[in-house]
Amino acid sequence: MTETIIKDVLTVEEIAFYVKTIEPSDIVELGSSSWFESHERLQKLHQQAILEARELREENVKDTIILYNKIPVLLHEAVCISVWKEKVLPLLVKTVSEPESVFIPYMVLFHEATAIEFLQTLLYHSDSCEALGENAIELIDYCASAITRIIAEGKQEVSKSSETLSGFEDLEHKQRTITFNIGMKCISVIGCMTQNIDSLPLSATSRMFSTHDIPILLANIIELQPWIKKDSSGKTLKYDDCNWEEMKGEAKMKVTRTEAKTWLALRHLLLDPRLPAHYDINEYRKSQLTKLQCFLQESILDQLPPLVELKYWLAKLAVANFPPASKQPLILEVTPQIRQILIQRNSKRWKKIAKKQAEVMFNKSEDHIMGIIKSLNEAYNLDTLEALAVGPPTCTACGEHAAKKCSRCKAPYCGRECQVKDWPNHKTSCDFVASSNKQSTANV
């Protein structure tokens, strides 16, 4: 089989330059041209990090970010947008009656998702968790808040067509989608942190068990099952990696990655030897945790064998009386700083910030919007994103690596022979594209 190679997004020199120049965003500058330049660099670094991790290559992005101590900056980006979303966005919406475009505020919201997904990619490794240092406390707070929001909002609704929504309704709809995606990514982040808990400060263990009760949060998520929903026609959809896909037949029993990470994170926490020192199994916690036994069916255990130990632990919990937790150790925690500093620094000027940003975010100039879109074209190159999301393109005829694409319908082919072999299907695709283009031209 032909070896597949995806072209690097950044060279080693570009990685070093981009990482060195990453700086924490200022709330006032969100949506500006300079901010978009920073967003573009962050997006490219993230794509390169995914590429290196997927192909099991030397992870230059991760190593360089650790070298220059930039992991806290990624956390700052996520927290910064969450504060902006809470304090500025509601005021921003009131400044105009109905905007012609919500592209810029949408990109600001999307920046938060990019930052948290970037952290998820990096924190798979213990040295990245270690590089968090005391910032792990702030990240745990952020993730706990995002997961709680999913529980509070319940099941995702069936998506409405954006064509029927006004500008602000569309922005609100996109915000709910991004918030849900961030919450699901935060489950994965917590999973990475629990697997590398030895690389985190001792206060992080206390924060997970005592302050936020992460085991109960994860148990509530499993009970809610937010990764499953039905559409308007009754079809079963499952959430996997920011996409909702229809499940038929046996596929309905397949465990998605987010579901698996939730279970494995819970298992790691409950079977951790340090649990008794930090976690008192009272009657409420016992009742919440033992309800999970009905979810541990054979279909899940077959796909996730480590959960057999968790099932045994829960069965023992149901019939046993755990003694009260011993006196918890005295742990000095560092107060989370990023959110607190952002709020204190801007507490008396939220309205002023919203008024200033309204001029930028709801700019009516089509040239201004198109200029931003063109500048982002390279960062959001569709071929690169497709390769990172679903793997390299394969030939529609033989399934081998596709080195070429049809210039007309963009169907991937390995060579002329397969293109001719698959000509009936290929011709249909080309004719459809041609007719669509002709219709679009006529509409214009």
C-alpha positions in Angstrom: 0.0 0.0 0.0 1.3 3.4 -0.9 2.7 5.3 2.1 0.6 8.4 2.9 2.4 11.7 3.7 0.5 14.9 4.6 2.5 18.1 3.9 3.6 20.0 6.9 1.7 23.1 7.8 4.8 24.8 9.3 8.5 24.3 9.0 10.6 23.9 12.1 11.8 27.5 11.8 8.2 28.7 11.5 7.2 26.7 14.5 9.9 28.3 16.6 9.0 31.8 15.4 5.3 31.4 15.9 5.7 30.0 19.4 8.1 32.7 20.5 5.7 35.4 19.3 2.5 33.9 21.0 1.3 36.5 23.5 -1.8 36.6 25.7 -4.7 38.3 24.0 -6.1 41.6 25.4 -9.9 41.7 25.6 -9.9 45.1 24.1 -8.1 43.9 20.9 -10.3 40.9 20.2 -11.5 41.0 16.6 -8.8 43.5 15.4 -6.5 42.9 12.5 -3.5 42.2 14.8 -5.7 39.7 16.8 -6.7 37.9 13.6 -3.0 37.5 12.8 -2.4 35.9 16.2 -5.4 33.6 15.7 -4.1 32.5 12.3 -0.7 31.6 13.9 -2.4 29.7 16.7 -4.6 27.8 14.2 -1.5 26.8 12.1 0.4 25.6 15.2 -2.6 23.5 16.3 -2.9 21.9 12.9 0.8 21.1 12.9 0.6 19.6 16.4 -2.3 17.3 15.3 -0.3 16.3 12.3 2.8 15.4 14.3 0.8 13.5 16.9 -1.2 11.6 14.3 1.8 10.5 12.3 3.8 9.6 15.5 6.6 11.9 14.5 8.8 14.1 16.6 6.5 16.6 18.2 8.2 19.8 17.5 5.2 22.0 18.3 4.7 20.4 21.8 8.4 20.5 22.6 8.8 24.1 21.5 5.7 25.3 23.4 7.0 23.6 26.6 10.5 25.1 26.0 9.1 28.7 25.8 6.6 28.1 28.6 3.6 28.9 26.4 1.1 26.4 27.6 -0.2 29.0 30.2 -0.8 31.3 27.2 -3.1 28.8 25.6 -5.1 28.6 28.8 -5.2 32.4 28.9 -6.7 32.4 25.4 -9.6 30.1 26.4 -10.3 32.0 29.7 -10.0 35.4 28.0 -12.7 34.5 25.5 -14.9 33.0 28.2 -14.7 36.3 30.1 -15.4 38.3 27.0 -18.4 36.1 26.2 -19.8 36.7 29.7 -19.0 40.4 30.2 -18.8 42.0 26.7 -20.8 40.0 24.2 -24.2 40.7 25.9 -23.5 44.5 25.8 -22.1 44.2 22.2 -25.4 42.7 21.0 -27.3 45.7 22.3 -25.3 48.2 20.4 -26.8 47.4 17.0 -30.3 46.4 16.0 -29.4 43.8 13.3 -25.9 43.4 12.0 -25.3 42.6 8.3 -22.5 40.1 9.3 -21.6 38.2 12.6 -18.5 36.7 11.1 -16.0 38.5 13.3 -17.7 37.8 16.7 -18.2 34.2 15.6 -14.4 33.9 14.9 -13.7 35.3 18.4 -16.0 32.6 19.9 -14.3 30.0 17.7 -10.9 31.1 19.0 -11.8 29.7 22.5 -12.6 26.3 21.0 -9.3 26.3 19.1 -7.3 27.1 22.3 -9.0 24.3 24.3 -8.6 21.8 21.6 -5.0 22.7 21.2 -4.6 22.1 25.0 -6.3 18.7 24.6 -3.8 17.7 22.0 -0.8 18.8 24.1 -1.9 17.5 27.5 -2.0 13.9 26.2 1.7 14.0 27.3 2.8 14.0 30.9 5.5 16.7 30.3 2.8 19.1 29.0 0.8 18.5 32.2 3.9 19.2 34.2 4.5 22.4 32.3 1.0 23.6 33.4 2.3 24.0 36.9 -0.1 25.8 39.2 -2.1 26.8 36.2 -3.6 23.3 36.4 -5.9 24.7 39.1 -7.3 27.3 36.7 -7.7 24.7 33.9 -9.6 22.4 36.2 -11.9 25.3 37.2 -12.5 26.1 33.5 -13.3 22.5 32.6 -15.6 21.9 35.5 -17.5 25.0 34.6 -17.8 23.9 30.9 -18.9 20.4 31.9 -21.5 21.8 34.4 -22.9 24.0 31.6 -23.5 20.9 29.4 -25.4 19.2 32.3 -27.4 22.4 33.0 -28.5 22.8 29.3 -29.3 19.1 28.9 -29.6 17.3 25.5 -28.7 19.2 22.3 -31.6 20.3 20.2 -32.0 19.5 16.6 -30.1 22.1 14.6 -32.1 24.7 12.7 -31.2 25.9 9.3 -29.2 29.1 9.6 -31.0 30.5 6.5 -34.2 31.0 8.6 -32.3 32.8 11.5 -31.5 36.5 11.8 -27.9 37.6 12.4 -28.0 37.6 16.2 -30.1 34.4 16.3 -27.5 32.7 14.1 -24.7 34.0 16.3 -26.6 32.7 19.4 -27.1 29.3 17.7 -23.4 29.1 16.8 -22.4 30.1 20.3 -24.5 27.2 21.8 -22.8 24.8 19.4 -19.3 26.0 20.2 -20.1 26.0 23.9 -21.2 22.4 23.6 -18.1 21.4 21.7 -15.9 23.1 24.3 -17.6 21.2 27.1 -17.1 17.9 25.3 -13.4 18.8 24.7 -13.1 19.7 28.4 -14.1 16.1 29.3 -11.2 14.9 27.2 -8.9 17.5 28.9 -9.9 16.2 32.3 -9.3 12.7 31.0 -5.7 13.6 30.0 -5.1 15.3 33.4 -6.4 12.3 35.3 -4.1 10.0 33.3 -1.1 12.2 34.1 -2.2 13.2 37.6 1.3 12.4 39.0 2.7 15.2 36.8 0.3 17.8 38.3 0.7 19.6 41.6 -0.8 18.0 44.7 -3.4 20.8 44.9 -4.8 19.7 41.5 -5.9 16.3 43.1 -7.7 18.2 45.9 -9.3 20.5 43.3 -10.7 17.6 41.3 -12.0 15.6 44.3 -12.9 18.1 47.0 -13.7 21.4 45.2 -15.5 20.3 42.0 -16.3 16.7 42.7 -15.3 15.7 39.2 -16.3 12.0 39.7 -20.0 13.1 40.2 -19.8 15.5 37.3 -18.6 12.7 35.0 -21.3 10.4 36.4 -23.9 13.0 35.6 -22.6 13.3 32.1 -22.7 9.5 31.6 -26.3 9.5 32.9 -27.3 12.4 30.6 -25.5 10.9 27.5 -25.2 14.2 25.7 -23.4 12.5 22.8 -26.7 10.9 21.7 -29.7 12.7 20.2 -32.5 12.1 17.7 -33.2 14.4 14.7 -36.6 15.6 13.6 -37.2 12.4 11.6 -36.3 10.1 14.6 -32.9 9.0 13.4 -30.3 8.3 16.1 -27.3 10.6 15.9 -24.0 10.3 17.9 -21.5 13.0 18.6 -17.9 12.3 17.7 -15.1 14.8 17.3 -17.4 17.8 16.8 -19.7 16.0 14.3 -23.1 14.4 14.6 -23.3 11.2 12.6 -26.3 9.0 11.9 -26.0 5.5 13.5 -27.7 2.5 12.1 -28.0 -1.1 13.2 -25.0 -2.3 15.2 -23.3 1.1 14.9 -25.7 2.4 17.5 -23.8 0.3 20.1 -20.4 1.8 19.1 -18.7 3.8 21.9 -17.7 7.2 20.6 -14.3 8.7 21.6 -15.9 11.3 24.0 -18.0 8.6 25.7 -14.9 6.4 26.1 -12.8 9.2 27.5 -15.6 10.0 30.0 -15.7 6.5 31.3 -11.9 6.1 31.4 -11.4 9.4 33.2 -14.0 8.3 35.8 -12.3 4.9 36.2 -8.9 6.5 36.7 -10.3 8.8 39.4 -12.3 6.2 41.3 -9.5 3.6 41.2 -6.8 6.0 42.1 -5.0 4.9 45.4 -5.2 8.5 46.6 -9.1 8.5 46.5 -9.6 7.7 50.2 -7.4 10.5 51.3 -9.3 13.1 49.3 -12.8 11.7 48.8 -15.5 10.9 51.3 -17.9 8.3 49.9 -21.1 9.6 51.5 -24.6 8.3 50.8 -25.3 10.9 48.1 -22.1 10.1 46.2 -22.7 6.4 46.7 -26.3 6.6 45.2 -25.0 8.7 42.2 -22.1 6.4 41.4 -23.9 3.1 41.8 -26.5 4.2 39.2 -23.8 3.8 36.6 -23.9 0.0 36.9 -26.8 -0.2 34.5 -24.8 1.5 31.8 -21.9 -1.0 32.0 -23.3 -3.5 29.6 -21.4 -6.2 27.7 -21.3 -4.1 24.6 -19.4 -1.3 26.4 -17.1 -3.7 28.3 -16.1 -5.5 25.1 -15.0 -2.2 23.6 -13.4 -0.8 26.8 -12.0 -3.8 28.8 -10.5 -1.6 31.6 -14.1 -0.8 32.6 -14.4 -4.3 34.0 -12.4 -3.2 37.1 -14.7 -0.2 37.4 -17.8 -2.4 37.3 -16.4 -4.6 40.0 -15.6 -1.5 42.1 -19.1 -0.2 41.7 -20.6 -3.6 42.6 -18.5 -3.6 45.8 -19.5 0.0 46.6 -23.2 -0.9 46.3 -23.1 -3.5 49.1 -20.3 -2.1 51.3 -20.2 0.8 53.7 -17.1 2.9 53.0 -15.6 4.3 56.2 -15.5 8.1 56.4 -12.5 9.6 54.7 -9.6 10.2 56.9 -8.7 13.8 57.8 -7.7 15.4 54.6 -4.2 16.6 54.2 -3.6 20.4 54.5 -2.9 21.6 51.0 -2.1 25.2 50.2 -3.7 26.1 46.9 -2.7 28.9 44.6 -5.7 31.1 43.7 -6.5 31.0 40.0 -5.1 34.2 38.5 -6.0 34.5 34.8 -9.7 35.1 35.1 -9.4 37.2 38.2 -6.8 39.5 36.7 -8.9 39.9 33.5 -12.0 40.9 35.4 -10.2 43.2 37.8 -8.3 45.0 35.0 -11.5 45.7 33.0 -14.2 45.7 35.6 -15.1 49.4 35.2 -14.9 49.6 31.4 -17.0 46.8 29.9 -19.4 49.2 28.2 -16.5 51.2 26.8 -15.0 48.0 25.4 -18.3 46.9 23.9 -18.8 50.3 22.2 -15.3 50.3 20.8 -15.5 46.7 19.5 -18.9 47.3 17.9 -17.2 49.4 15.3 -14.8 46.6 14.4 -17.0 43.5 14.9 -20.0 44.8 13.0 -18.1 46.6 10.3 -20.4 47.0 7.3 -17.6 47.2 4.8 -17.6 44.1 2.6 -14.0 44.8 1.7 -13.0 44.6 5.4 -14.7 41.2 5.9 -13.3 39.8 2.6 -9.8 41.0 3.6 -10.1 39.0 6.9 -11.4 35.9 5.1 -8.6 36.0 2.5 -6.0 36.4 5.3 -7.5 33.2 7.0 -7.6 31.2 3.8 -4.2 29.7 4.4 -4.8 28.9 8.0 -8.1 27.2 7.1 -6.9 25.5 3.9 -9.7 23.0 3.1 -7.4 20.2 1.8 -5.3 20.4 5.0 -8.3 20.4 7.3 -9.9 17.5 5.4 -6.7 15.5 5.7 -6.4 16.1 9.4 -10.0 15.4 10.1 -10.6 12.3 8.0 -7.2 11.2 6.9 -5.5 11.6 3.5 -7.7 11.3 0.4 -8.2 7.8 -1.1 -9.0 6.8 -4.7 -12.8 6.5 -5.3 -12.2 3.5 -7.5 -9.5 1.3 -5.7 -9.2 2.8 -2.2 -5.5 3.5 -2.5 -3.8 6.8 -1.7 -5.0 9.5 -4.2 -2.3 11.7 -5.5 -4.6 13.6 -7.9 -8.0 15.2 -8.0 -10.3 15.8 -10.9 -10.0 19.5 -11.9 -13.8 19.8 -12.3 -15.5 17.8 -9.5 -12.5 17.4 -7.2 -13.0 13.6 -6.9 -9.7 12.0 -5.7 -8.0 9.4 -8.0 -4.6 7.6 -7.9 -4.2 7.9 -11.6 -5.7 7.9 -15.1 -6.6 4.2 -15.1 -8.9 4.4 -12.1 -10.4 7.7 -13.3 -11.4 5.9 -16.6 -12.5 2.8 -14.7 -14.8 4.8 -12.5 -16.0 7.0 -15.4 -19.8 6.4 -15.0 -19.8 7.7 -11.4 -17.2 10.3 -12.2 -19.2 11.7 -15.1 -22.3 12.0 -12.9 -20.3 14.0 -10.4 -18.8 16.3 -13.0 -22.2 16.9 -14.6 -23.7 17.7 -11.3 -21.0 20.2 -10.5 -21.3 21.8 -13.9 -25.1 22.2 -13.6 -24.7 23.6 -10.1 -22.2 26.2 -11.2 -24.4 27.1 -14.2 -27.4 27.5 -11.9 -25.4 29.7 -9.4 -24.2 31.9 -12.3 -27.8 32.3 -13.5 -29.0 33.2 -10.0 -26.3 35.9 -9.8 
